[in-house]
């Protein structure tokens, strides 16, 4: 993909925003991104918004608060992948020449459903088979195959909590360093997953400015790909939660091919980690870590900010938080911040290429390859 850049990112503080209307979270994130790009809303040619639970027309209300400029505003719903899908549409709006600059905005309140908010179509299925149950089964399978105990998953969770301590916008910022023992001693949710291994349901907003215009501090978009749930007879019941591992493999391969890179060139990763075990299995499925060395890499601290493959450096869904529609754009914002060298205490050592990946309930997956 030639000439498409991310020039601005904006993220609100993630957490419980009981007194803040959802629209305000989207507007705050968008204004932060526009300010970061040093442009006005009048410079934007199209807007794409993302949410899973918001009332109909919320996206239009966010856009109208930003300005009444008459540009197209499109609302996206793709569960946890929604923010990344909105980003994909923004990228292609610019790449196709429809506009010079596009804005993707994600927002969500998960701590309390606002009036008019929607209930996901899969909620009846989740009542019987909640996502944490699925990830617990997947985690148990990986532990069995890898021949290790839950300490490995706990180490990944502890890493994410400790990365969040360096992120002033993260929801779960703990005063003291988090240990493996802290994670293992937390309340059990679905064996072997404890509460500290599972994502934080929070409120928040995030936004990204995409442009074809030359811009200082901009990051190039090499590729952004999206897939839906592929046929996989060994994974028949996962669609209402997420797609099978083969979908992650497919999305990753398409992204690497479109970007013209090898997985080994990626220096920093942000991926969907509804549970800590998902970070492990996703890295394997996407060809970033061979399954035979994953447990050793975890033990060596290889996924931490100063490790071999820094992953979820802002704390991920576990500790940064997971406001569904905003999550993918917050992930993209983190990778942009890392590639700019502006991540402060959590800065990775000179990354050149970063990967963003998000999956959503119902079987949606999107991934982007970005370059400094």
Residue pairs with C-beta under 8 A, 6 or more apart in sequence:
1 91
1 95
1 221
1 222
1 223
1 224
1 258
1 259
3 95
3 212
4 91
4 94
4 95
4 210
4 211
4 212
4 220
4 221
5 210
5 211
5 212
5 213
5 215
5 218
5 219
5 220
5 221
6 208
6 209
6 210
6 211
6 218
6 219
6 221
6 332
6 336
6 370
7 36
7 37
7 39
7 101
7 209
7 210
7 211
7 213
7 215
7 217
7 218
8 33
8 34
8 35
8 36
8 37
8 38
8 39
8 207
8 208
8 209
9 32
9 33
9 36
9 206
9 207
9 208
9 209
9 329
9 332
9 333
9 336
9 337
10 28
10 29
10 30
10 31
10 32
10 33
10 34
10 35
10 36
10 206
10 207
10 208
10 333
11 29
11 32
11 169
11 204
11 205
11 206
11 207
11 326
11 329
11 330
11 333
12 25
12 28
12 29
12 32
12 169
12 204
12 205
12 206
12 326
13 168
13 169
13 204
14 169
14 170
14 171
14 200
14 202
14 203
14 204
14 320
14 321
14 323
14 330
15 171
15 202
15 203
15 204
15 321
16 111
16 202
16 203
17 25
17 109
17 111
17 203
17 204
18 111
18 112
20 203
21 114
22 51
22 54
22 58
22 107
22 108
22 109
22 114
22 203
23 58
23 61
23 62
23 65
23 107
25 107
25 108
25 109
25 203
25 204
25 205
25 323
25 326
26 49
26 58
26 59
26 62
26 105
26 106
26 107
26 205
26 207
27 62
27 65
27 66
27 205
28 205
29 105
29 106
29 107
29 204
29 205
29 206
29 207
29 326
29 329
30 41
30 62
30 66
30 103
30 105
30 205
30 207
31 66
32 207
33 103
33 105
33 207
33 208
33 209
34 40
34 41
34 44
34 103
34 207
34 209
36 209
37 209
37 211
37 215
38 215
38 216
39 101
39 209
39 211
41 66
41 67
41 69
41 103
42 67
42 69
43 100
43 101
44 69
44 71
44 99
44 101
44 102
44 103
44 209
45 71
45 93
45 98
45 99
45 100
45 101
45 102
46 71
46 72
46 73
46 74
46 90
46 93
46 98
46 99
46 102
46 103
47 59
47 63
47 66
47 71
47 72
47 73
47 74
47 102
47 103
47 104
47 105
48 73
48 74
48 75
48 76
48 86
48 87
48 89
48 90
48 93
48 102
48 103
48 104
48 105
49 58
49 59
49 62
49 63
49 73
49 74
49 75
49 76
49 86
49 104
49 105
49 106
49 107
49 325
50 59
50 75
50 76
50 77
50 78
50 82
50 83
50 85
50 86
50 104
50 105
50 106
50 107
50 325
50 326
50 328
50 329
51 58
51 59
51 75
51 77
51 82
51 106
51 107
51 108
51 324
51 325
52 77
52 78
52 79
52 80
52 82
52 108
52 118
52 120
52 324
52 325
52 360
53 108
53 109
53 110
53 113
53 117
53 118
53 119
53 120
53 324
53 325
54 107
54 108
54 109
54 114
54 117
54 118
54 325
55 114
55 115
55 116
55 117
55 118
56 116
56 118
58 75
58 107
59 73
59 74
59 75
59 105
60 73
60 75
62 105
62 107
63 71
63 73
71 99
74 89
76 82
76 85
76 86
76 89
78 84
78 85
78 360
78 362
78 364
78 366
79 120
79 324
79 360
79 361
79 362
79 364
80 272
80 274
80 322
80 324
80 327
80 328
80 358
80 359
80 360
80 361
81 226
81 272
81 328
81 358
81 359
81 360
81 364
81 365
81 366
82 106
82 324
82 325
82 328
82 360
83 104
83 106
83 206
83 325
83 326
83 327
83 328
83 329
83 330
83 331
83 332
83 358
84 224
84 226
84 328
84 329
84 331
84 332
84 356
84 357
84 358
84 366
84 367
84 368
85 226
85 328
85 360
85 364
85 366
86 104
86 105
86 106
86 328
86 329
87 104
87 208
87 210
87 224
87 328
87 329
87 332
87 366
87 368
88 224
88 225
88 226
88 366
88 368
89 102
89 104
90 102
90 103
90 104
90 208
90 210
91 102
91 210
91 221
91 224
91 368
92 224
93 99
93 102
93 210
94 100
94 101
94 102
94 210
94 211
94 212
95 212
100 211
100 212
100 213
101 209
101 210
101 211
101 212
101 213
102 209
102 210
102 211
103 207
103 208
103 209
103 210
104 207
104 208
104 210
104 329
105 205
105 206
105 207
105 329
106 205
106 206
106 207
106 323
106 325
106 326
106 327
106 328
106 329
106 330
107 204
107 205
107 206
107 323
107 325
107 326
108 203
108 204
108 205
108 323
108 324
108 325
108 326
108 327
109 117
109 203
109 323
110 201
110 202
110 203
110 322
110 323
110 324
111 201
111 202
111 203
120 126
120 361
121 362
122 240
122 241
122 361
122 362
125 240
126 240
126 241
129 237
129 240
129 241
130 190
131 241
131 242
131 274
131 361
132 189
132 190
132 193
132 198
132 274
132 275
133 190
134 238
134 241
134 242
135 190
135 193
135 274
135 275
135 277
135 278
136 189
136 190
136 191
136 192
136 193
136 275
136 277
138 277
138 278
138 281
139 153
139 192
139 193
139 275
139 277
140 191
140 192
142 277
142 280
142 281
143 149
143 150
143 152
143 153
143 192
145 291
146 152
146 291
146 294
146 295
147 295
148 295
150 184
150 192
151 180
151 184
152 280
152 295
152 298
152 299
153 192
153 193
153 197
153 276
153 277
153 280
154 180
154 183
154 184
154 194
154 196
154 197
154 276
155 180
155 298
155 299
156 276
156 277
156 279
156 280
156 298
156 303
157 178
157 183
157 194
157 196
157 197
157 276
157 318
158 178
158 179
158 180
158 182
158 183
158 196
159 301
159 303
159 304
160 273
160 276
160 279
160 312
160 315
160 316
160 318
160 319
161 172
161 174
161 178
161 183
161 196
161 315
161 318
161 319
162 177
162 178
162 304
163 304
163 305
163 312
163 313
163 314
163 315
163 316
163 319
163 346
164 170
164 171
164 172
164 173
164 174
164 314
164 315
164 316
164 318
164 319
164 320
165 173
165 174
165 177
165 178
166 305
166 344
166 345
166 346
167 173
167 314
167 315
167 320
167 346
169 314
169 320
170 314
170 315
170 319
170 320
170 321
171 200
171 202
171 204
171 319
171 320
171 321
172 200
172 315
172 318
172 319
172 320
172 321
173 319
178 196
182 196
183 194
183 196
183 197
184 194
185 194
186 194
186 195
186 196
186 197
187 194
187 195
188 194
188 195
189 195
189 197
189 198
193 275
193 276
193 277
196 318
197 275
197 276
197 277
197 318
198 274
198 275
198 276
198 318
199 273
199 274
199 275
199 316
199 317
199 318
199 321
199 322
200 317
200 318
200 319
200 320
200 321
200 322
201 321
201 322
202 321
202 322
202 323
203 323
204 321
204 323
204 326
204 330
205 323
205 326
206 326
206 327
206 329
206 330
206 332
206 333
207 329
208 329
208 332
208 333
208 336
210 221
211 218
217 340
219 335
219 336
219 339
219 340
219 370
219 371
219 372
220 370
220 371
220 372
221 368
221 369
221 370
222 258
222 259
222 260
222 261
222 353
222 369
222 370
222 371
223 254
223 255
223 256
223 257
223 258
223 259
223 368
223 369
224 255
224 366
224 367
224 368
224 369
225 251
225 254
225 255
225 258
225 366
225 367
225 368
226 251
226 364
226 365
226 366
227 243
227 247
227 250
227 251
227 254
227 364
227 365
227 366
228 243
228 247
228 363
228 364
228 365
229 238
229 239
229 243
229 244
229 247
229 362
229 363
229 364
230 243
230 244
230 246
230 247
230 250
232 243
232 244
232 246
232 247
234 244
235 243
235 244
235 245
235 246
238 244
238 363
239 362
239 363
240 361
240 362
241 361
242 359
242 360
242 361
242 363
242 365
243 359
243 363
243 364
243 365
245 281
245 284
245 285
246 285
247 359
247 363
247 365
248 282
248 285
248 286
248 357
248 359
248 365
249 285
249 286
249 287
250 365
251 286
251 357
251 365
251 366
251 367
252 263
252 285
252 286
252 287
252 288
252 357
252 367
253 287
254 367
255 355
255 367
255 368
255 369
256 262
256 263
256 287
256 369
258 369
259 369
261 353
261 369
263 286
263 287
263 288
265 352
265 353
266 288
266 309
266 353
266 354
266 355
266 369
267 310
267 348
267 350
267 351
267 352
267 353
267 354
268 310
268 311
268 313
268 335
268 338
268 339
268 348
268 351
268 354
268 355
269 283
269 288
269 309
269 310
269 311
269 312
269 354
269 355
269 357
270 311
270 312
270 313
270 314
270 316
270 331
270 332
270 334
270 335
270 354
270 355
270 356
270 357
271 278
271 279
271 282
271 283
271 286
271 311
271 312
271 316
271 331
271 355
271 356
271 357
271 358
272 278
272 282
272 317
272 327
272 328
272 331
272 357
272 358
272 359
273 279
273 282
273 312
273 316
273 317
273 318
274 317
274 322
275 318
276 318
279 303
279 311
279 312
279 316
280 294
280 298
282 357
282 359
283 289
283 294
283 303
283 309
283 311
284 290
284 291
284 294
286 355
286 357
286 367
288 309
288 355
289 297
289 309
297 303
297 307
297 308
297 309
300 307
300 308
301 307
302 308
302 309
303 309
303 310
303 311
303 312
304 310
305 313
305 346
305 347
305 348
306 348
306 349
310 338
310 348
310 351
312 318
312 320
313 334
313 338
313 343
313 346
313 348
314 320
314 330
314 331
314 334
314 346
315 321
317 327
320 330
323 330
327 358
328 356
328 358
328 366
331 356
331 357
331 358
332 356
332 368
332 370
334 343
335 354
335 355
335 356
335 370
336 354
336 370
337 343
338 347
338 348
338 351
338 354
339 351
339 352
339 353
339 354
339 370
339 371
339 372
340 372
341 347
341 350
341 372
351 372
352 371
352 372
353 369
353 370
353 371
353 372
354 369
354 370
354 371
355 367
355 368
355 369
355 370
356 367
356 368
356 370
357 365
357 366
357 367
357 368
358 365
358 366
358 367
359 365
